[in-house]
């Protein structure tokens, strides 16, 4: 039934509620139905229901996807029914219904109407039972008045003639009666089914008036006094002039002051669902009417666009009904409709809109069990096009020990493995549960199911499985066997802390897993703290080694198992705000499972050191084989590339050997080396190292903010690096989302090959303990959901990937206290970009944080711009011929154009000469401005040499240009 709801479509971000339609069935151990539904602040649903067999009212709370979170039962007497619910301004619930004491012959105690108020968890705060007149009374709808702390209830009360009259009563915020009244003639039956408030704050009650055949009956009641100032009856006649039976079951007020009613009439032989708009004043004449043939309508709601939603039931056969939902526009024109159900009679009693333009209806669904039926609580979500999926693909991902591609009894499921389910215009993802199972709602059609093993040590029996889904309301099962491709462990590690604060203890979480095919023996993790950090404590013992490195013994680690521990490290009070500090983790064994026959066995490691008055960039071979060929490397100063790609190469290094690749002055700039591995290297490492705050004169300033622009050498699963810029001790954000690397320049450029690591921080900034946090991150369409890999977190979590690309972390049993201290938490995950993303594509991302059942809080939005790595770093001109001049050329390499910026000269014009590698002049052009853009036009791909000359023939500078 319609309620005055918060306009959640304005409060909830897109993507929090999945657009796909679904259905949920709740079995409470007896026959029951959902009588009313309301949307909660967190985007989920609160439903009040009645279980006939157990004589109880039950409050159910689900999340935005209809998954049950908790229930609360109410036994006010021998029999208790819950008929209506509304979310109150304080986040609790107001519930109305009726109760009854069990009859003791010859006495039959009357039903009594009640209203009760609960907190946000369904705990009763107060109850008011309407005393009545000794005859049956029921409360069938409830409304919190929008402009005062009071509630009004409608229903019916029998009179001395045992005929029903409209019953309406009002209670204050503490549950004390303000007024009550009944409406109707003593010899005519009237029942009030729904109540709402008009634009002036007065009340409208809709129901039926039965004097022979029944009619729509609308009563207008003054809120202050409870007195009716008008009522209106409306009925239908068939083609022979016979009066029909008509009943109004729900009502809502429109923004123009009129009202809309829904219900049913038997004016046609098979009945018809009625949706009508009436004038709110005058004679209350109909404005428009929309009929739904063979339907019986119960629930009504307004949409954000001014249209309407209805629900009820419609027969699918002579003996079976289906839950019916429809959407119309503001003029009553039909937009779409759908009928769904289980193998038995199904009905919809209530409906509310969802922020994605769809709707959720609640009611009952019956399943045939032999010759009997069992009625269960039934919740159905349709999208904005009235599409509901009722069929399931249910799968099981398991380790096929004996490689026969058949699931045997002793073969375990594989947790958190991701599958993609795809058909034309439909792509969804699912992550396997603890037992390896997954389930997804789909329409009928043919689907391709693809498994994404977490690494190349595994392979599935079938890379892609085709599964036809050829029936509604059915489950189509599939097994996905996975075989071991290589017999070896594959250890993974991740280290993170949410915010790095100087002059304070910082807690790092180290998470480790074995995603290989066999157990890992003698497992240990080395954690190297930043030189400005000092070890305070850890949750498991560590052994101090050289270079501020601590070793933690893990021992036997079963394949498929994960664990974590924490380290508290104090960051020096002398650390500079904005300075980067890094903590590094390395898990052993770290051997490769799949080694190429043409790999020379070398592993190149980059190092950056500050040695007195100079910066040194070193390349070392930490592998077991001698390099068979050199590798290239580049050197960057802040964001200026000092050496172009292909300009510098390493020496041939034997195992244990190292070389000084580059040296420079200790001038406070941030220097970084990025190198390559030799051909055939079986991993994903790109050796890199950086140095910041290297000063020969420590009184000078140093550049900040450049260190975290680029990835660290942590692409291998057995390595993890957490580099962050330092904040002050009292920096305490309520929440944040951080992407690493942060990217270069204002667009925050990253290369297409760069994985993005996201950290989402949250804290309890309220006054009550937080018991559960749910984080939902709707990925950018340019990120690949199949590559999501969960990482370190402050607390244990359940991980999921679902829908078109939604990442969810559920952190239960947090007991996060309010105030400062242990009120902070975080989660992390890594994800790859999709392939072939166009250059300059922006990747935007944010997350929604749900604390218990409160409204979600949105994090800041991170953004990166995708482009080829070499196109956004400035190549520094090496040869300056004009004293005091400076030249920058960027981007270099370039694709379409590059910008020349010349400073420190006085000339009326500049001449640019361009030569190819054979020394042939290919361009000679004069520019009248110190900054100008060179367009590629007909230049072929390759390297060119440029020369800049003043209009007087004075050389300015020369250098290299790379054209892609």
HELIX and SHEET records of a PDB file:
HELIX    1   1 UNK A    8  UNK A   11  1                                   4    
HELIX    2   2 UNK A  707  UNK A  709  5                                   3    
HELIX    3   3 UNK A  785  UNK A  787  5                                   3    
HELIX    4   4 UNK A  869  UNK A  871  5                                   3    
SHEET    1   A 4 UNK A  22  UNK A  26  0                                        
SHEET    2   A 4 UNK A 372  UNK A 382 -1                                        
SHEET    3   A 4 UNK A 359  UNK A 369 -1                                        
SHEET    4   A 4 UNK A 346  UNK A 353 -1                                        
SHEET    1   B 4 UNK A  32  UNK A  39  0                                        
SHEET    2   B 4 UNK A  45  UNK A  51 -1                                        
SHEET    3   B 4 UNK A  56  UNK A  62 -1                                        
SHEET    4   B 4 UNK A  68  UNK A  74 -1                                        
SHEET    1   C 4 UNK A  79  UNK A  87  0                                        
SHEET    2   C 4 UNK A  93  UNK A 100 -1                                        
SHEET    3   C 4 UNK A 112  UNK A 118 -1                                        
SHEET    4   C 4 UNK A 124  UNK A 129 -1                                        
SHEET    1   D 4 UNK A 137  UNK A 144  0                                        
SHEET    2   D 4 UNK A 150  UNK A 158 -1                                        
SHEET    3   D 4 UNK A 164  UNK A 172 -1                                        
SHEET    4   D 4 UNK A 177  UNK A 183 -1                                        
SHEET    1   E 4 UNK A 189  UNK A 197  0                                        
SHEET    2   E 4 UNK A 203  UNK A 210 -1                                        
SHEET    3   E 4 UNK A 214  UNK A 221 -1                                        
SHEET    4   E 4 UNK A 228  UNK A 234 -1                                        
SHEET    1   F 4 UNK A 246  UNK A 253  0                                        
SHEET    2   F 4 UNK A 259  UNK A 265 -1                                        
SHEET    3   F 4 UNK A 272  UNK A 278 -1                                        
SHEET    4   F 4 UNK A 286  UNK A 293 -1                                        
SHEET    1   G 4 UNK A 295  UNK A 302  0                                        
SHEET    2   G 4 UNK A 308  UNK A 317 -1                                        
SHEET    3   G 4 UNK A 320  UNK A 328 -1                                        
SHEET    4   G 4 UNK A 334  UNK A 340 -1                                        
SHEET    1   H 4 UNK A 437  UNK A 442  0                                        
SHEET    2   H 4 UNK A 391  UNK A 399 -1                                        
SHEET    3   H 4 UNK A 475  UNK A 484  1                                        
SHEET    4   H 4 UNK A 458  UNK A 460 -1                                        
SHEET    1   I 9 UNK A 464  UNK A 469  0                                        
SHEET    2   I 9 UNK A 445  UNK A 452 -1                                        
SHEET    3   I 9 UNK A 418  UNK A 423 -1                                        
SHEET    4   I 9 UNK A 426  UNK A 431 -1                                        
SHEET    5   I 9 UNK A 798  UNK A 803 -1                                        
SHEET    6   I 9 UNK A 806  UNK A 811 -1                                        
SHEET    7   I 9 UNK A 773  UNK A 778 -1                                        
SHEET    8   I 9 UNK A 847  UNK A 851 -1                                        
SHEET    9   I 9 UNK A 857  UNK A 858 -1                                        
SHEET    1   J 4 UNK A 491  UNK A 496  0                                        
SHEET    2   J 4 UNK A 504  UNK A 514 -1                                        
SHEET    3   J 4 UNK A 562  UNK A 571 -1                                        
SHEET    4   J 4 UNK A 533  UNK A 538 -1                                        
SHEET    1   K 5 UNK A 543  UNK A 544  0                                        
SHEET    2   K 5 UNK A 549  UNK A 557 -1                                        
SHEET    3   K 5 UNK A 520  UNK A 528 -1                                        
SHEET    4   K 5 UNK A 580  UNK A 588 -1                                        
SHEET    5   K 5 UNK A 719  UNK A 725 -1                                        
SHEET    1   L 3 UNK A 604  UNK A 611  0                                        
SHEET    2   L 3 UNK A 614  UNK A 621 -1                                        
SHEET    3   L 3 UNK A 658  UNK A 665 -1                                        
SHEET    1   M 7 UNK A 648  UNK A 649  0                                        
SHEET    2   M 7 UNK A 632  UNK A 637 -1                                        
SHEET    3   M 7 UNK A 640  UNK A 641 -1                                        
SHEET    4   M 7 UNK A 874  UNK A 876  1                                        
SHEET    5   M 7 UNK A 886  UNK A 890 -1                                        
SHEET    6   M 7 UNK A 897  UNK A 903 -1                                        
SHEET    7   M 7 UNK A 931  UNK A 935 -1                                        
SHEET    1   N 4 UNK A 648  UNK A 649  0                                        
SHEET    2   N 4 UNK A 632  UNK A 637 -1                                        
SHEET    3   N 4 UNK A 671  UNK A 675 -1                                        
SHEET    4   N 4 UNK A 688  UNK A 691 -1                                        
SHEET    1   O 4 UNK A 735  UNK A 740  0                                        
SHEET    2   O 4 UNK A 756  UNK A 763 -1                                        
SHEET    3   O 4 UNK A 824  UNK A 831 -1                                        
SHEET    4   O 4 UNK A 789  UNK A 793 -1                                        
SHEET    1   P 3 UNK A 749  UNK A 750  0                                        
SHEET    2   P 3 UNK A 862  UNK A 866  1                                        
SHEET    3   P 3 UNK A 841  UNK A 845 -1                                        
SHEET    1   Q 5 UNK A 879  UNK A 880  0                                        
SHEET    2   Q 5 UNK A 955  UNK A 963 -1                                        
SHEET    3   Q 5 UNK A 942  UNK A 950 -1                                        
SHEET    4   Q 5 UNK A 910  UNK A 915 -1                                        
SHEET    5   Q 5 UNK A 921  UNK A 927 -1                                        
END                                                                             
